[in-house]
Amino acid sequence: MTKRLLVAYATGSGSTAEVAAAIAAELAVEGTAVDVRLAREVEAVDAYSGVVLGSSIRVGRWLPDAVDFLEDFGDTLADVPVAYFTTCLTMVTDDEDSRRIVMAYLEPIRQLAPEVHPVGLGLFAGSLSPNMQQIMPGHPGPFGDFRNWEAIRAWAAEIRPALLAGEVRLAAPIVLTGAVLSYTDMSGLNLQHVDLQEAELVEATLRDADLLGADLR
């Protein structure tokens, strides 16, 4: 059967749509069929051998369309490789508080569909047009385009083989290679088989975390 991948996303201002398109373009190398759809427009996922689901962040949460997608299709997604990505302005600032906040954004999503075992977690800085200052005068910003396209494409290329495998391998590593997790509190998290090669873990808290099979080289 021909492999077909889906990149579904929820976006507020359109920035995440462009990130989804960039991910899809990287996944489509060598002629792989990839559909890019708004999460709210997807009616079924049975035809896909792998799915990428992403959302921008509003008040520390994924947008409702992405959450609804996961609630609607969680059972089906449990049987195919899935990756999550998030775009948010919190990623613009690299300090202790922002790292802890960003790592926490995806945990409620993973708890919402515990039967889904993601092969990748993409955490990317987003963008907010300066024009939005007139519409959102109280927004603290920052305003501008902070998306790192090289990092986005590299992440997509790294998860592509796992998505094309077309089957869930519980031992497949989550792709967090090179992630900056210093000062992050990951106490009690299930980190089995997570790929943390070259990740920066200075002062990270891993108390009671399950690290069975994790790659910490």
PyMOL CGO cylinders between C-alpha atoms (Angstrom):
from pymol import cmd
from pymol.cgo import CYLINDER

trace = [
    CYLINDER, 0.00, 0.00, 0.00, 1.29, 3.46, -0.87, 0.3, 1, 1, 1, 1, 1, 1,
    CYLINDER, 1.29, 3.46, -0.87, 2.39, 5.38, 2.19, 0.3, 1, 1, 1, 1, 1, 1,
    CYLINDER, 2.39, 5.38, 2.19, 0.43, 8.58, 2.83, 0.3, 1, 1, 1, 1, 1, 1,
    CYLINDER, 0.43, 8.58, 2.83, 1.10, 10.94, 5.71, 0.3, 1, 1, 1, 1, 1, 1,
    CYLINDER, 1.10, 10.94, 5.71, -1.10, 13.60, 7.28, 0.3, 1, 1, 1, 1, 1, 1,
    CYLINDER, -1.10, 13.60, 7.28, 0.00, 16.88, 8.82, 0.3, 1, 1, 1, 1, 1, 1,
    CYLINDER, 0.00, 16.88, 8.82, -2.99, 18.28, 10.74, 0.3, 1, 1, 1, 1, 1, 1,
    CYLINDER, -2.99, 18.28, 10.74, -2.82, 21.56, 12.59, 0.3, 1, 1, 1, 1, 1, 1,
    CYLINDER, -2.82, 21.56, 12.59, -4.72, 24.23, 14.48, 0.3, 1, 1, 1, 1, 1, 1,
    CYLINDER, -4.72, 24.23, 14.48, -3.67, 27.85, 14.05, 0.3, 1, 1, 1, 1, 1, 1,
    CYLINDER, -3.67, 27.85, 14.05, -4.68, 31.20, 15.43, 0.3, 1, 1, 1, 1, 1, 1,
    CYLINDER, -4.68, 31.20, 15.43, -3.09, 33.72, 13.07, 0.3, 1, 1, 1, 1, 1, 1,
    CYLINDER, -3.09, 33.72, 13.07, -1.74, 31.48, 10.30, 0.3, 1, 1, 1, 1, 1, 1,
    CYLINDER, -1.74, 31.48, 10.30, 1.81, 31.10, 11.57, 0.3, 1, 1, 1, 1, 1, 1,
    CYLINDER, 1.81, 31.10, 11.57, 1.37, 27.46, 12.52, 0.3, 1, 1, 1, 1, 1, 1,
    CYLINDER, 1.37, 27.46, 12.52, -0.15, 26.74, 9.10, 0.3, 1, 1, 1, 1, 1, 1,
    CYLINDER, -0.15, 26.74, 9.10, 3.14, 27.79, 7.52, 0.3, 1, 1, 1, 1, 1, 1,
    CYLINDER, 3.14, 27.79, 7.52, 5.08, 25.61, 9.94, 0.3, 1, 1, 1, 1, 1, 1,
    CYLINDER, 5.08, 25.61, 9.94, 2.82, 22.67, 9.04, 0.3, 1, 1, 1, 1, 1, 1,
    CYLINDER, 2.82, 22.67, 9.04, 3.47, 23.32, 5.34, 0.3, 1, 1, 1, 1, 1, 1,
    CYLINDER, 3.47, 23.32, 5.34, 7.23, 23.33, 5.92, 0.3, 1, 1, 1, 1, 1, 1,
    CYLINDER, 7.23, 23.33, 5.92, 7.03, 20.04, 7.83, 0.3, 1, 1, 1, 1, 1, 1,
    CYLINDER, 7.03, 20.04, 7.83, 4.91, 18.52, 5.06, 0.3, 1, 1, 1, 1, 1, 1,
    CYLINDER, 4.91, 18.52, 5.06, 7.38, 19.64, 2.38, 0.3, 1, 1, 1, 1, 1, 1,
    CYLINDER, 7.38, 19.64, 2.38, 10.22, 17.92, 4.20, 0.3, 1, 1, 1, 1, 1, 1,
    CYLINDER, 10.22, 17.92, 4.20, 8.19, 14.75, 4.69, 0.3, 1, 1, 1, 1, 1, 1,
    CYLINDER, 8.19, 14.75, 4.69, 7.28, 14.74, 0.98, 0.3, 1, 1, 1, 1, 1, 1,
    CYLINDER, 7.28, 14.74, 0.98, 10.84, 14.23, -0.26, 0.3, 1, 1, 1, 1, 1, 1,
    CYLINDER, 10.84, 14.23, -0.26, 11.30, 11.23, -2.54, 0.3, 1, 1, 1, 1, 1, 1,
    CYLINDER, 11.30, 11.23, -2.54, 7.69, 11.52, -3.62, 0.3, 1, 1, 1, 1, 1, 1,
    CYLINDER, 7.69, 11.52, -3.62, 5.99, 10.59, -0.36, 0.3, 1, 1, 1, 1, 1, 1,
    CYLINDER, 5.99, 10.59, -0.36, 2.31, 11.58, -0.44, 0.3, 1, 1, 1, 1, 1, 1,
    CYLINDER, 2.31, 11.58, -0.44, 1.54, 14.12, 2.30, 0.3, 1, 1, 1, 1, 1, 1,
    CYLINDER, 1.54, 14.12, 2.30, -1.73, 15.90, 3.02, 0.3, 1, 1, 1, 1, 1, 1,
    CYLINDER, -1.73, 15.90, 3.02, -1.78, 19.16, 4.98, 0.3, 1, 1, 1, 1, 1, 1,
    CYLINDER, -1.78, 19.16, 4.98, -5.15, 19.90, 6.58, 0.3, 1, 1, 1, 1, 1, 1,
    CYLINDER, -5.15, 19.90, 6.58, -6.68, 22.07, 9.24, 0.3, 1, 1, 1, 1, 1, 1,
    CYLINDER, -6.68, 22.07, 9.24, -7.46, 19.73, 12.13, 0.3, 1, 1, 1, 1, 1, 1,
    CYLINDER, -7.46, 19.73, 12.13, -11.12, 20.74, 12.15, 0.3, 1, 1, 1, 1, 1, 1,
    CYLINDER, -11.12, 20.74, 12.15, -11.48, 19.75, 8.48, 0.3, 1, 1, 1, 1, 1, 1,
    CYLINDER, -11.48, 19.75, 8.48, -10.20, 16.19, 8.88, 0.3, 1, 1, 1, 1, 1, 1,
    CYLINDER, -10.20, 16.19, 8.88, -13.05, 13.67, 8.83, 0.3, 1, 1, 1, 1, 1, 1,
    CYLINDER, -13.05, 13.67, 8.83, -11.06, 10.44, 9.03, 0.3, 1, 1, 1, 1, 1, 1,
    CYLINDER, -11.06, 10.44, 9.03, -7.46, 9.29, 9.48, 0.3, 1, 1, 1, 1, 1, 1,
    CYLINDER, -7.46, 9.29, 9.48, -7.77, 5.64, 8.47, 0.3, 1, 1, 1, 1, 1, 1,
    CYLINDER, -7.77, 5.64, 8.47, -6.05, 6.22, 5.13, 0.3, 1, 1, 1, 1, 1, 1,
    CYLINDER, -6.05, 6.22, 5.13, -2.81, 7.47, 6.68, 0.3, 1, 1, 1, 1, 1, 1,
    CYLINDER, -2.81, 7.47, 6.68, 0.22, 5.45, 7.69, 0.3, 1, 1, 1, 1, 1, 1,
    CYLINDER, 0.22, 5.45, 7.69, 1.52, 8.27, 9.90, 0.3, 1, 1, 1, 1, 1, 1,
    CYLINDER, 1.52, 8.27, 9.90, 0.15, 11.50, 11.37, 0.3, 1, 1, 1, 1, 1, 1,
    CYLINDER, 0.15, 11.50, 11.37, 1.71, 14.75, 12.56, 0.3, 1, 1, 1, 1, 1, 1,
    CYLINDER, 1.71, 14.75, 12.56, -0.52, 16.93, 14.75, 0.3, 1, 1, 1, 1, 1, 1,
    CYLINDER, -0.52, 16.93, 14.75, 0.37, 20.44, 15.81, 0.3, 1, 1, 1, 1, 1, 1,
    CYLINDER, 0.37, 20.44, 15.81, -1.07, 23.57, 17.34, 0.3, 1, 1, 1, 1, 1, 1,
    CYLINDER, -1.07, 23.57, 17.34, -0.15, 27.04, 18.41, 0.3, 1, 1, 1, 1, 1, 1,
    CYLINDER, -0.15, 27.04, 18.41, -0.56, 27.90, 22.07, 0.3, 1, 1, 1, 1, 1, 1,
    CYLINDER, -0.56, 27.90, 22.07, -3.24, 30.09, 23.59, 0.3, 1, 1, 1, 1, 1, 1,
    CYLINDER, -3.24, 30.09, 23.59, -3.09, 30.76, 27.33, 0.3, 1, 1, 1, 1, 1, 1,
    CYLINDER, -3.09, 30.76, 27.33, -0.76, 27.81, 27.81, 0.3, 1, 1, 1, 1, 1, 1,
    CYLINDER, -0.76, 27.81, 27.81, -2.97, 25.33, 25.96, 0.3, 1, 1, 1, 1, 1, 1,
    CYLINDER, -2.97, 25.33, 25.96, -3.35, 23.80, 22.53, 0.3, 1, 1, 1, 1, 1, 1,
    CYLINDER, -3.35, 23.80, 22.53, -6.17, 25.26, 20.47, 0.3, 1, 1, 1, 1, 1, 1,
    CYLINDER, -6.17, 25.26, 20.47, -9.55, 23.49, 20.77, 0.3, 1, 1, 1, 1, 1, 1,
    CYLINDER, -9.55, 23.49, 20.77, -9.48, 22.22, 17.17, 0.3, 1, 1, 1, 1, 1, 1,
    CYLINDER, -9.48, 22.22, 17.17, -6.31, 20.22, 17.83, 0.3, 1, 1, 1, 1, 1, 1,
    CYLINDER, -6.31, 20.22, 17.83, -7.65, 18.91, 21.12, 0.3, 1, 1, 1, 1, 1, 1,
    CYLINDER, -7.65, 18.91, 21.12, -10.91, 17.87, 19.44, 0.3, 1, 1, 1, 1, 1, 1,
    CYLINDER, -10.91, 17.87, 19.44, -8.92, 16.08, 16.71, 0.3, 1, 1, 1, 1, 1, 1,
    CYLINDER, -8.92, 16.08, 16.71, -7.08, 14.03, 19.31, 0.3, 1, 1, 1, 1, 1, 1,
    CYLINDER, -7.08, 14.03, 19.31, -10.28, 13.23, 21.17, 0.3, 1, 1, 1, 1, 1, 1,
    CYLINDER, -10.28, 13.23, 21.17, -12.03, 12.17, 17.96, 0.3, 1, 1, 1, 1, 1, 1,
    CYLINDER, -12.03, 12.17, 17.96, -9.24, 10.05, 16.49, 0.3, 1, 1, 1, 1, 1, 1,
    CYLINDER, -9.24, 10.05, 16.49, -7.18, 8.96, 19.50, 0.3, 1, 1, 1, 1, 1, 1,
    CYLINDER, -7.18, 8.96, 19.50, -8.17, 5.30, 19.20, 0.3, 1, 1, 1, 1, 1, 1,
    CYLINDER, -8.17, 5.30, 19.20, -7.18, 5.16, 15.53, 0.3, 1, 1, 1, 1, 1, 1,
    CYLINDER, -7.18, 5.16, 15.53, -3.97, 7.11, 16.10, 0.3, 1, 1, 1, 1, 1, 1,
    CYLINDER, -3.97, 7.11, 16.10, -2.89, 4.52, 18.64, 0.3, 1, 1, 1, 1, 1, 1,
    CYLINDER, -2.89, 4.52, 18.64, -2.26, 2.15, 15.73, 0.3, 1, 1, 1, 1, 1, 1,
    CYLINDER, -2.26, 2.15, 15.73, -0.03, 4.42, 13.60, 0.3, 1, 1, 1, 1, 1, 1,
    CYLINDER, -0.03, 4.42, 13.60, 3.09, 6.50, 14.24, 0.3, 1, 1, 1, 1, 1, 1,
    CYLINDER, 3.09, 6.50, 14.24, 2.21, 9.99, 15.48, 0.3, 1, 1, 1, 1, 1, 1,
    CYLINDER, 2.21, 9.99, 15.48, 4.27, 13.11, 16.16, 0.3, 1, 1, 1, 1, 1, 1,
    CYLINDER, 4.27, 13.11, 16.16, 3.22, 16.30, 17.93, 0.3, 1, 1, 1, 1, 1, 1,
    CYLINDER, 3.22, 16.30, 17.93, 4.50, 19.83, 17.41, 0.3, 1, 1, 1, 1, 1, 1,
    CYLINDER, 4.50, 19.83, 17.41, 3.81, 23.10, 19.15, 0.3, 1, 1, 1, 1, 1, 1,
    CYLINDER, 3.81, 23.10, 19.15, 4.53, 26.69, 18.15, 0.3, 1, 1, 1, 1, 1, 1,
    CYLINDER, 4.53, 26.69, 18.15, 4.65, 29.30, 20.87, 0.3, 1, 1, 1, 1, 1, 1,
    CYLINDER, 4.65, 29.30, 20.87, 6.31, 32.58, 21.74, 0.3, 1, 1, 1, 1, 1, 1,
    CYLINDER, 6.31, 32.58, 21.74, 7.56, 31.08, 24.99, 0.3, 1, 1, 1, 1, 1, 1,
    CYLINDER, 7.56, 31.08, 24.99, 10.26, 29.33, 22.95, 0.3, 1, 1, 1, 1, 1, 1,
    CYLINDER, 10.26, 29.33, 22.95, 11.70, 32.72, 21.95, 0.3, 1, 1, 1, 1, 1, 1,
    CYLINDER, 11.70, 32.72, 21.95, 13.27, 33.21, 25.38, 0.3, 1, 1, 1, 1, 1, 1,
    CYLINDER, 13.27, 33.21, 25.38, 15.67, 30.51, 26.50, 0.3, 1, 1, 1, 1, 1, 1,
    CYLINDER, 15.67, 30.51, 26.50, 15.65, 30.67, 30.27, 0.3, 1, 1, 1, 1, 1, 1,
    CYLINDER, 15.65, 30.67, 30.27, 14.76, 28.40, 33.17, 0.3, 1, 1, 1, 1, 1, 1,
    CYLINDER, 14.76, 28.40, 33.17, 11.10, 29.40, 33.39, 0.3, 1, 1, 1, 1, 1, 1,
    CYLINDER, 11.10, 29.40, 33.39, 10.34, 29.25, 29.67, 0.3, 1, 1, 1, 1, 1, 1,
    CYLINDER, 10.34, 29.25, 29.67, 11.91, 25.81, 29.28, 0.3, 1, 1, 1, 1, 1, 1,
    CYLINDER, 11.91, 25.81, 29.28, 9.85, 24.44, 32.14, 0.3, 1, 1, 1, 1, 1, 1,
    CYLINDER, 9.85, 24.44, 32.14, 6.66, 25.98, 30.74, 0.3, 1, 1, 1, 1, 1, 1,
    CYLINDER, 6.66, 25.98, 30.74, 7.19, 24.70, 27.20, 0.3, 1, 1, 1, 1, 1, 1,
    CYLINDER, 7.19, 24.70, 27.20, 7.97, 21.16, 28.35, 0.3, 1, 1, 1, 1, 1, 1,
    CYLINDER, 7.97, 21.16, 28.35, 4.71, 21.21, 30.30, 0.3, 1, 1, 1, 1, 1, 1,
    CYLINDER, 4.71, 21.21, 30.30, 2.51, 22.26, 27.34, 0.3, 1, 1, 1, 1, 1, 1,
    CYLINDER, 2.51, 22.26, 27.34, 2.46, 18.84, 25.72, 0.3, 1, 1, 1, 1, 1, 1,
    CYLINDER, 2.46, 18.84, 25.72, 2.00, 16.78, 28.86, 0.3, 1, 1, 1, 1, 1, 1,
    CYLINDER, 2.00, 16.78, 28.86, -1.81, 17.37, 29.06, 0.3, 1, 1, 1, 1, 1, 1,
    CYLINDER, -1.81, 17.37, 29.06, -2.04, 16.39, 25.40, 0.3, 1, 1, 1, 1, 1, 1,
    CYLINDER, -2.04, 16.39, 25.40, -0.21, 13.14, 26.02, 0.3, 1, 1, 1, 1, 1, 1,
    CYLINDER, -0.21, 13.14, 26.02, -2.45, 12.47, 29.01, 0.3, 1, 1, 1, 1, 1, 1,
    CYLINDER, -2.45, 12.47, 29.01, -5.54, 13.15, 26.89, 0.3, 1, 1, 1, 1, 1, 1,
    CYLINDER, -5.54, 13.15, 26.89, -4.64, 10.24, 24.60, 0.3, 1, 1, 1, 1, 1, 1,
    CYLINDER, -4.64, 10.24, 24.60, -2.31, 7.98, 26.60, 0.3, 1, 1, 1, 1, 1, 1,
    CYLINDER, -2.31, 7.98, 26.60, -2.82, 5.25, 24.03, 0.3, 1, 1, 1, 1, 1, 1,
    CYLINDER, -2.82, 5.25, 24.03, -0.89, 7.37, 21.50, 0.3, 1, 1, 1, 1, 1, 1,
    CYLINDER, -0.89, 7.37, 21.50, 2.88, 6.98, 21.76, 0.3, 1, 1, 1, 1, 1, 1,
    CYLINDER, 2.88, 6.98, 21.76, 4.45, 9.88, 19.83, 0.3, 1, 1, 1, 1, 1, 1,
    CYLINDER, 4.45, 9.88, 19.83, 7.61, 9.24, 17.86, 0.3, 1, 1, 1, 1, 1, 1,
    CYLINDER, 7.61, 9.24, 17.86, 8.49, 12.93, 17.96, 0.3, 1, 1, 1, 1, 1, 1,
    CYLINDER, 8.49, 12.93, 17.96, 7.79, 16.12, 19.90, 0.3, 1, 1, 1, 1, 1, 1,
    CYLINDER, 7.79, 16.12, 19.90, 8.57, 19.37, 18.08, 0.3, 1, 1, 1, 1, 1, 1,
    CYLINDER, 8.57, 19.37, 18.08, 8.83, 22.53, 20.18, 0.3, 1, 1, 1, 1, 1, 1,
    CYLINDER, 8.83, 22.53, 20.18, 9.22, 25.62, 18.00, 0.3, 1, 1, 1, 1, 1, 1,
    CYLINDER, 9.22, 25.62, 18.00, 9.18, 29.36, 18.45, 0.3, 1, 1, 1, 1, 1, 1,
    CYLINDER, 9.18, 29.36, 18.45, 6.27, 31.00, 16.69, 0.3, 1, 1, 1, 1, 1, 1,
    CYLINDER, 6.27, 31.00, 16.69, 5.51, 34.45, 15.36, 0.3, 1, 1, 1, 1, 1, 1,
    CYLINDER, 5.51, 34.45, 15.36, 3.23, 37.34, 16.19, 0.3, 1, 1, 1, 1, 1, 1,
    CYLINDER, 3.23, 37.34, 16.19, 2.87, 40.16, 13.70, 0.3, 1, 1, 1, 1, 1, 1,
    CYLINDER, 2.87, 40.16, 13.70, 3.52, 43.68, 15.02, 0.3, 1, 1, 1, 1, 1, 1,
    CYLINDER, 3.52, 43.68, 15.02, 0.20, 44.59, 13.40, 0.3, 1, 1, 1, 1, 1, 1,
    CYLINDER, 0.20, 44.59, 13.40, -1.49, 42.54, 16.12, 0.3, 1, 1, 1, 1, 1, 1,
    CYLINDER, -1.49, 42.54, 16.12, -0.53, 45.17, 18.68, 0.3, 1, 1, 1, 1, 1, 1,
    CYLINDER, -0.53, 45.17, 18.68, -3.50, 47.24, 17.51, 0.3, 1, 1, 1, 1, 1, 1,
    CYLINDER, -3.50, 47.24, 17.51, -5.87, 44.29, 17.99, 0.3, 1, 1, 1, 1, 1, 1,
    CYLINDER, -5.87, 44.29, 17.99, -4.23, 43.03, 21.18, 0.3, 1, 1, 1, 1, 1, 1,
    CYLINDER, -4.23, 43.03, 21.18, -3.01, 46.19, 22.94, 0.3, 1, 1, 1, 1, 1, 1,
    CYLINDER, -3.01, 46.19, 22.94, -2.51, 44.39, 26.23, 0.3, 1, 1, 1, 1, 1, 1,
    CYLINDER, -2.51, 44.39, 26.23, -0.44, 41.53, 24.80, 0.3, 1, 1, 1, 1, 1, 1,
    CYLINDER, -0.44, 41.53, 24.80, 3.09, 41.55, 26.26, 0.3, 1, 1, 1, 1, 1, 1,
    CYLINDER, 3.09, 41.55, 26.26, 4.66, 40.22, 23.05, 0.3, 1, 1, 1, 1, 1, 1,
    CYLINDER, 4.66, 40.22, 23.05, 7.29, 39.71, 21.86, 0.3, 1, 1, 1, 1, 1, 1,
    CYLINDER, 7.29, 39.71, 21.86, 6.18, 40.70, 18.38, 0.3, 1, 1, 1, 1, 1, 1,
    CYLINDER, 6.18, 40.70, 18.38, 7.97, 39.41, 15.30, 0.3, 1, 1, 1, 1, 1, 1,
    CYLINDER, 7.97, 39.41, 15.30, 8.73, 36.20, 13.43, 0.3, 1, 1, 1, 1, 1, 1,
    CYLINDER, 8.73, 36.20, 13.43, 10.91, 33.90, 15.51, 0.3, 1, 1, 1, 1, 1, 1,
    CYLINDER, 10.91, 33.90, 15.51, 10.40, 30.66, 13.60, 0.3, 1, 1, 1, 1, 1, 1,
    CYLINDER, 10.40, 30.66, 13.60, 13.59, 28.69, 13.02, 0.3, 1, 1, 1, 1, 1, 1,
    CYLINDER, 13.59, 28.69, 13.02, 12.95, 27.06, 9.67, 0.3, 1, 1, 1, 1, 1, 1,
    CYLINDER, 12.95, 27.06, 9.67, 16.18, 25.09, 9.71, 0.3, 1, 1, 1, 1, 1, 1,
    CYLINDER, 16.18, 25.09, 9.71, 15.23, 23.48, 13.03, 0.3, 1, 1, 1, 1, 1, 1,
    CYLINDER, 15.23, 23.48, 13.03, 11.69, 22.80, 11.82, 0.3, 1, 1, 1, 1, 1, 1,
    CYLINDER, 11.69, 22.80, 11.82, 12.88, 21.08, 8.65, 0.3, 1, 1, 1, 1, 1, 1,
    CYLINDER, 12.88, 21.08, 8.65, 15.56, 19.11, 10.53, 0.3, 1, 1, 1, 1, 1, 1,
    CYLINDER, 15.56, 19.11, 10.53, 12.95, 17.81, 12.99, 0.3, 1, 1, 1, 1, 1, 1,
    CYLINDER, 12.95, 17.81, 12.99, 10.65, 16.76, 10.16, 0.3, 1, 1, 1, 1, 1, 1,
    CYLINDER, 10.65, 16.76, 10.16, 13.49, 14.92, 8.41, 0.3, 1, 1, 1, 1, 1, 1,
    CYLINDER, 13.49, 14.92, 8.41, 14.37, 13.14, 11.64, 0.3, 1, 1, 1, 1, 1, 1,
    CYLINDER, 14.37, 13.14, 11.64, 10.87, 11.85, 12.34, 0.3, 1, 1, 1, 1, 1, 1,
    CYLINDER, 10.87, 11.85, 12.34, 10.16, 10.90, 8.71, 0.3, 1, 1, 1, 1, 1, 1,
    CYLINDER, 10.16, 10.90, 8.71, 11.51, 7.31, 8.89, 0.3, 1, 1, 1, 1, 1, 1,
    CYLINDER, 11.51, 7.31, 8.89, 9.43, 6.56, 11.98, 0.3, 1, 1, 1, 1, 1, 1,
    CYLINDER, 9.43, 6.56, 11.98, 6.28, 7.95, 10.38, 0.3, 1, 1, 1, 1, 1, 1,
    CYLINDER, 6.28, 7.95, 10.38, 6.83, 5.93, 7.22, 0.3, 1, 1, 1, 1, 1, 1,
    CYLINDER, 6.83, 5.93, 7.22, 7.27, 2.74, 9.23, 0.3, 1, 1, 1, 1, 1, 1,
    CYLINDER, 7.27, 2.74, 9.23, 3.48, 2.63, 9.32, 0.3, 1, 1, 1, 1, 1, 1,
    CYLINDER, 3.48, 2.63, 9.32, 3.35, 0.78, 12.61, 0.3, 1, 1, 1, 1, 1, 1,
    CYLINDER, 3.35, 0.78, 12.61, 3.72, 1.70, 16.25, 0.3, 1, 1, 1, 1, 1, 1,
    CYLINDER, 3.72, 1.70, 16.25, 6.92, 0.57, 17.89, 0.3, 1, 1, 1, 1, 1, 1,
    CYLINDER, 6.92, 0.57, 17.89, 6.67, 1.23, 21.61, 0.3, 1, 1, 1, 1, 1, 1,
    CYLINDER, 6.67, 1.23, 21.61, 10.46, 1.10, 21.82, 0.3, 1, 1, 1, 1, 1, 1,
    CYLINDER, 10.46, 1.10, 21.82, 10.89, 3.78, 19.15, 0.3, 1, 1, 1, 1, 1, 1,
    CYLINDER, 10.89, 3.78, 19.15, 12.67, 6.81, 20.64, 0.3, 1, 1, 1, 1, 1, 1,
    CYLINDER, 12.67, 6.81, 20.64, 10.89, 10.13, 20.96, 0.3, 1, 1, 1, 1, 1, 1,
    CYLINDER, 10.89, 10.13, 20.96, 12.99, 12.66, 19.05, 0.3, 1, 1, 1, 1, 1, 1,
    CYLINDER, 12.99, 12.66, 19.05, 14.33, 15.22, 21.52, 0.3, 1, 1, 1, 1, 1, 1,
    CYLINDER, 14.33, 15.22, 21.52, 17.92, 15.09, 20.24, 0.3, 1, 1, 1, 1, 1, 1,
    CYLINDER, 17.92, 15.09, 20.24, 19.86, 18.17, 21.27, 0.3, 1, 1, 1, 1, 1, 1,
    CYLINDER, 19.86, 18.17, 21.27, 16.96, 19.59, 23.25, 0.3, 1, 1, 1, 1, 1, 1,
    CYLINDER, 16.96, 19.59, 23.25, 17.75, 22.23, 25.85, 0.3, 1, 1, 1, 1, 1, 1,
    CYLINDER, 17.75, 22.23, 25.85, 16.21, 20.82, 29.01, 0.3, 1, 1, 1, 1, 1, 1,
    CYLINDER, 16.21, 20.82, 29.01, 18.46, 22.46, 31.60, 0.3, 1, 1, 1, 1, 1, 1,
    CYLINDER, 18.46, 22.46, 31.60, 16.67, 23.34, 34.82, 0.3, 1, 1, 1, 1, 1, 1,
    CYLINDER, 16.67, 23.34, 34.82, 13.57, 21.52, 33.56, 0.3, 1, 1, 1, 1, 1, 1,
    CYLINDER, 13.57, 21.52, 33.56, 11.60, 19.56, 36.15, 0.3, 1, 1, 1, 1, 1, 1,
    CYLINDER, 11.60, 19.56, 36.15, 10.82, 16.19, 34.57, 0.3, 1, 1, 1, 1, 1, 1,
    CYLINDER, 10.82, 16.19, 34.57, 10.17, 14.38, 37.85, 0.3, 1, 1, 1, 1, 1, 1,
    CYLINDER, 10.17, 14.38, 37.85, 7.90, 11.38, 37.46, 0.3, 1, 1, 1, 1, 1, 1,
    CYLINDER, 7.90, 11.38, 37.46, 7.62, 11.61, 33.66, 0.3, 1, 1, 1, 1, 1, 1,
    CYLINDER, 7.62, 11.61, 33.66, 7.64, 8.47, 31.51, 0.3, 1, 1, 1, 1, 1, 1,
    CYLINDER, 7.64, 8.47, 31.51, 10.86, 8.88, 29.51, 0.3, 1, 1, 1, 1, 1, 1,
    CYLINDER, 10.86, 8.88, 29.51, 11.19, 5.26, 28.41, 0.3, 1, 1, 1, 1, 1, 1,
    CYLINDER, 11.19, 5.26, 28.41, 13.18, 5.02, 25.16, 0.3, 1, 1, 1, 1, 1, 1,
    CYLINDER, 13.18, 5.02, 25.16, 13.38, 8.80, 24.77, 0.3, 1, 1, 1, 1, 1, 1,
    CYLINDER, 13.38, 8.80, 24.77, 16.33, 9.86, 22.59, 0.3, 1, 1, 1, 1, 1, 1,
    CYLINDER, 16.33, 9.86, 22.59, 18.15, 12.56, 24.57, 0.3, 1, 1, 1, 1, 1, 1,
    CYLINDER, 18.15, 12.56, 24.57, 21.47, 12.40, 22.75, 0.3, 1, 1, 1, 1, 1, 1,
    CYLINDER, 21.47, 12.40, 22.75, 23.44, 15.63, 23.26, 0.3, 1, 1, 1, 1, 1, 1,
    CYLINDER, 23.44, 15.63, 23.26, 20.53, 17.15, 25.18, 0.3, 1, 1, 1, 1, 1, 1,
    CYLINDER, 20.53, 17.15, 25.18, 21.54, 19.85, 27.65, 0.3, 1, 1, 1, 1, 1, 1,
    CYLINDER, 21.54, 19.85, 27.65, 20.49, 18.58, 31.07, 0.3, 1, 1, 1, 1, 1, 1,
    CYLINDER, 20.49, 18.58, 31.07, 22.39, 20.85, 33.45, 0.3, 1, 1, 1, 1, 1, 1,
    CYLINDER, 22.39, 20.85, 33.45, 20.47, 21.00, 36.75, 0.3, 1, 1, 1, 1, 1, 1,
    CYLINDER, 20.47, 21.00, 36.75, 17.52, 19.15, 35.21, 0.3, 1, 1, 1, 1, 1, 1,
    CYLINDER, 17.52, 19.15, 35.21, 15.38, 17.30, 37.74, 0.3, 1, 1, 1, 1, 1, 1,
    CYLINDER, 15.38, 17.30, 37.74, 14.73, 13.65, 36.84, 0.3, 1, 1, 1, 1, 1, 1,
    CYLINDER, 14.73, 13.65, 36.84, 13.56, 12.38, 40.23, 0.3, 1, 1, 1, 1, 1, 1,
    CYLINDER, 13.56, 12.38, 40.23, 11.41, 9.25, 39.82, 0.3, 1, 1, 1, 1, 1, 1,
    CYLINDER, 11.41, 9.25, 39.82, 11.40, 9.61, 36.03, 0.3, 1, 1, 1, 1, 1, 1,
    CYLINDER, 11.40, 9.61, 36.03, 11.18, 6.30, 34.16, 0.3, 1, 1, 1, 1, 1, 1,
    CYLINDER, 11.18, 6.30, 34.16, 14.33, 6.20, 31.99, 0.3, 1, 1, 1, 1, 1, 1,
    CYLINDER, 14.33, 6.20, 31.99, 14.15, 2.57, 30.86, 0.3, 1, 1, 1, 1, 1, 1,
    CYLINDER, 14.15, 2.57, 30.86, 15.85, 2.39, 27.47, 0.3, 1, 1, 1, 1, 1, 1,
    CYLINDER, 15.85, 2.39, 27.47, 16.46, 6.14, 27.23, 0.3, 1, 1, 1, 1, 1, 1,
    CYLINDER, 16.46, 6.14, 27.23, 19.53, 7.17, 25.21, 0.3, 1, 1, 1, 1, 1, 1,
    CYLINDER, 19.53, 7.17, 25.21, 21.48, 9.73, 27.26, 0.3, 1, 1, 1, 1, 1, 1,
    CYLINDER, 21.48, 9.73, 27.26, 24.73, 9.71, 25.32, 0.3, 1, 1, 1, 1, 1, 1,
]
cmd.load_cgo(trace, "trace")
